[in-house]
């Protein structure tokens, strides 16, 4: 499987991956596990697999929530600093 993942290089030499790419990966991984169990393609315990898949989906949901918290409101000016004038 080939996939393009956009990476962003930062000043300290690190790399960043867009959060939506990470959450999509977590959800695909969870779905793949569940399909493998459902189709009988693995010896994994169904209960354990469901629990692990749920943890990945909850982690993806939490990342989404945290990212939404950083987004400016529609009526906010993202370039403004400080409180609005009286």
C-alpha positions as CSV (number, residue, x, y, z in Angstrom):
1,X,0.0,0.0,0.0
2,X,1.4,3.4,-1.0
3,X,0.2,6.5,0.8
4,X,1.3,10.1,0.6
5,X,1.7,11.7,4.0
6,X,2.5,15.4,4.0
7,X,5.3,16.2,6.4
8,X,6.2,19.6,7.7
9,X,9.8,20.3,8.7
10,X,10.2,22.6,11.8
11,X,13.2,24.7,12.8
12,X,14.6,22.2,15.4
13,X,14.8,19.5,12.7
14,X,11.6,17.7,13.8
15,X,8.8,16.7,11.5
16,X,5.1,17.3,12.0
17,X,2.3,15.2,10.5
18,X,-1.2,16.8,10.1
19,X,-3.5,15.6,12.9
20,X,-6.2,14.5,10.4
21,X,-3.7,12.1,8.9
22,X,-2.9,10.6,12.3
23,X,-6.6,10.2,13.3
24,X,-7.4,8.7,9.9
25,X,-4.5,6.2,10.4
26,X,-5.7,5.3,13.9
27,X,-9.3,4.7,12.6
28,X,-8.1,2.6,9.6
29,X,-5.9,0.5,11.9
30,X,-8.9,-0.1,14.3
31,X,-11.2,-0.9,11.3
32,X,-8.6,-3.3,9.9
33,X,-8.4,-5.2,13.1
34,X,-12.1,-5.5,13.4
35,X,-12.5,-6.7,9.8
36,X,-9.8,-9.3,10.3
37,X,-11.6,-10.7,13.4
38,X,-15.0,-10.5,11.7
39,X,-13.8,-12.3,8.6
40,X,-12.0,-15.0,10.6
41,X,-8.6,-14.0,9.1
42,X,-6.8,-13.9,12.5
43,X,-6.5,-15.8,15.7
44,X,-6.9,-12.6,17.8
45,X,-9.4,-12.7,20.6
46,X,-12.5,-10.8,19.4
47,X,-13.2,-9.2,22.8
48,X,-9.6,-8.0,23.2
49,X,-9.5,-6.8,19.6
50,X,-12.7,-4.8,20.1
51,X,-11.3,-3.3,23.2
52,X,-8.1,-2.3,21.5
53,X,-9.9,-0.9,18.5
54,X,-12.1,1.2,20.8
55,X,-9.0,2.6,22.5
56,X,-7.6,3.7,19.1
57,X,-10.9,5.3,18.0
58,X,-11.2,7.1,21.4
59,X,-7.6,8.4,21.0
60,X,-8.5,9.6,17.5
61,X,-11.6,11.3,18.8
62,X,-9.6,13.0,21.6
63,X,-7.0,14.3,19.1
64,X,-9.9,15.7,17.0
65,X,-11.4,17.4,20.1
66,X,-8.0,18.9,21.1
67,X,-7.5,20.2,17.5
68,X,-10.9,21.8,17.4
69,X,-10.1,23.6,20.6
70,X,-7.2,25.3,18.9
71,X,-9.4,26.6,16.0
72,X,-10.5,30.2,16.1
73,X,-14.2,31.0,16.2
74,X,-15.7,32.1,13.0
75,X,-16.2,35.7,14.3
76,X,-12.6,36.0,15.7
77,X,-9.8,37.6,13.7
78,X,-6.9,35.1,13.9
79,X,-4.4,37.9,13.4
80,X,-5.8,40.0,16.3
81,X,-3.9,40.2,19.5
82,X,-5.4,41.1,22.8
83,X,-9.0,42.0,23.6
84,X,-11.1,44.0,21.1
85,X,-11.3,47.8,21.6
86,X,-14.2,49.1,23.7
